[in-house]
Amino acid sequence: MRYESLGVLKIVPEKVSFGYTLVPTFRGRVVHLIDIDGTEVHKWDLPGRLGSLAYLLPNGNLLCSTVTDDGPPVRQAKGGHLYELDWSGGVVWDYVDHSQHHDFRRLPNGNTIYLGWRAMSDNAASRVRGGIAGMEKEGKIYEDYVREISPKGETVWEWATSELEIERYPLSDGVTRFEFAHANTCLPLPNGQILLNFRNLDLMAILNKETREFIWEKRNIMWGRPHDPHLLENGDILFFANGSQDIIAPVRSNIIQFNKETGEETWRYEAPMAWTFYTHVMGGVERLSNGNTLIVESVNGRIFEVTPDCELVWDYINPDFDTPFITSKEPGNAVFRAFRYAPDSPELAGRLE
């Protein structure tokens, strides 16, 4: 896609959720913090190219990943080196796991939880159903693990998808067979449980860390490879539905909110014309303090905000074309996820005065 304009395309000042937006360009070398007019107010120069995610901790430090060359032959949103950088970009903590990918979160106790890959045993791999036949990776299927580490890098807890009853979770039609099951989210919940999302299963689930079992799960192939679920204060789930399945046309992405207990959809955002909002991979969403929703149309580098009535009140195209995207030799401006911070938030309070 070739853009006629970059930066802020639209703003409705009286309806936007005022604050600063963190824009980490996928595979880029710089993380930008911009104001509501699109002006950069701060930046972090990274020690390497961004793996996928970067966000601010309550102490104002940046938690991020950079890409390493080692690790499994699976590369989707791979990181491998986690960093905590202070406001000036100095390294205050780092940890290396060349298998780390997609998501990671700092826990209240100071530990860090993240996603990783490892090859499944031949026995476990033989139980994987579905997907496109013959599309293993060098004859192997790689599973996801969720690992919690201490500040010193010691593993204190770990769980892997091979602990599931594998036959109950066939891969969705049209996906490759080299991943079971392509986790892209590991969100710690206040009660110590973990909300997980598995793109290649069209599945989200809540894992009980103690019993090591799902206590809730929901699967829907019509989501079309979902991303970034959140548990809202009212108990609903909010997430990004990519819509990349070929069951209906035209393909389109949606933001969906549903009642976790009943499955009833309680809110949805979709563009009036399908082609104006679609990303076949990645995607992010955040419910803002004023009730608006921040949406990341990842592949196109677009970040926008809508009201509960689905009115577009802020629209921004990332102008940082720093690196080729996965499937193209052209420079890309993709954004895996973005975040909005209020001026008086713990992450920013007093730092931009």
Residue, then its C-alpha position, 0 to 999 in steps of 0.5 A: m500500500r502506498y500512502e498519500s499522507l503519513g502521521v496524523l490523518k484525523i483528530v476530533p479533539e473533544k472526543v479523543s482520549f488525550g495522551y501519548t502513544l507508544v509506536p514500536t515499528f515492527r523490526g525497527r531500531v527505534v521506539h517512538l513516543i508521540d503526542i496526540d498531534g503526532t509529534e515525537v516527544h521521546k524515543w528509545d534507540l534499541p540495542g538491535r531490531l525490535g522482535s515484536l513488542a515494546y511497552l512501558l512499565p510503571n517505573g517508566n522503563l521500556l520492556c522490549s525484545t530484539v531479534t537474535d539469529d539463533g534459535p528454532p527455524v520458526r521466525q514469526a514475531k521472533g525475539g530472543h533477547l529481552y531488555e528493560l531500558d531506562w528513560s535514557g535508553g540504558v540497559v537495566w535488565d536483559y535476558v536471552d532465550h533464542s526461542q522467545h517469540h511474540d508476547f512477554r509481560r512483567l508480573p507484579n512480583g518482578n518476574t517476567i512471563y513470556l512465550g517460547w518455541r521448542a520442537m515437539s517429541d515425535n510422539a506428541a507431533s504424531r497426535v497433531r491434527g489438521g493444518i496443511a499436510g506436509m508443511e512441517k518445518e524440516g520434519k518437525i512441529y514446534e510447540d509453544y511454552v509459557r515460561e516465568i523467570s525471576p529477575k535473575g533469569e531463573t525459571v520458576w514455572e513453565w507450561a507447554t501446549s503438549e500438556l493438552e489433550i492434543e487431539r482435541y485441538p486440531l489446527s485450523d484449515g489453511v495453516t501450516r503444520f510447523e507450529f502447534a499452536h502459534a500462541n501470540t498472547c500471554l496475559p497475566l490476570p489478577n487472580g494468577q491465571i493466564l489468558l492465552n491466545f492461539r492463532n492457529l487454533d482460533l482459540m483463546a483460553i484461561l490457564n490455571k497455573e496450579t492445575r495446569e489446565f484450561i478453566w475456560e476456553k472458546r474457539n471460533i474459526m470465523w475469527g480468522r486467526p485472532h490476536d491480543p485478547h483482553l479481560l475487561e473490568n466487566g468480565d467481557i473479552l475484547f480482542f482483534a479478529n483478523g478475519s483472514q479465513d476464506i469462508i466469507a468474502p470480502v475478508r475484513s478485520n473486526i474488533i469484537q467484545f463478548n460476554k465470557e460466560t454466555g458467549e454473547e457479543t456485546w460490541r463490535y467495530e468493523a469498517p463500513m467498507a471491508w478494504t479500509f480495515y484489514t490486516h491478515v497477520m498481527g493486530g492490537v487493541e486497547r480499551l482506553s480510560n474514556g471508553n474509546t478503543l485504540i486499534v492497531e491495523s498492524v501490516n499497514g502501520r495504522i493506529f486509530e481510535v474509535t468511540p463506543d459508537c464506532e466514530l473514528v476520532w483519531d487516525y495515524i499512519n506510522p511514518d517510520f518505514d525502517t525495515p522490509f516486512i516479512t513478505s516484501k522487499e519494500p520498506g515497511n512501517a508495520v506495528f505489532r501493538a501500540f499503547r496510549y498513556a495518559p500524561d499523569s499515568p505512572e509510566l509517564a508522570g513528570r517525565l515530559e514536563 
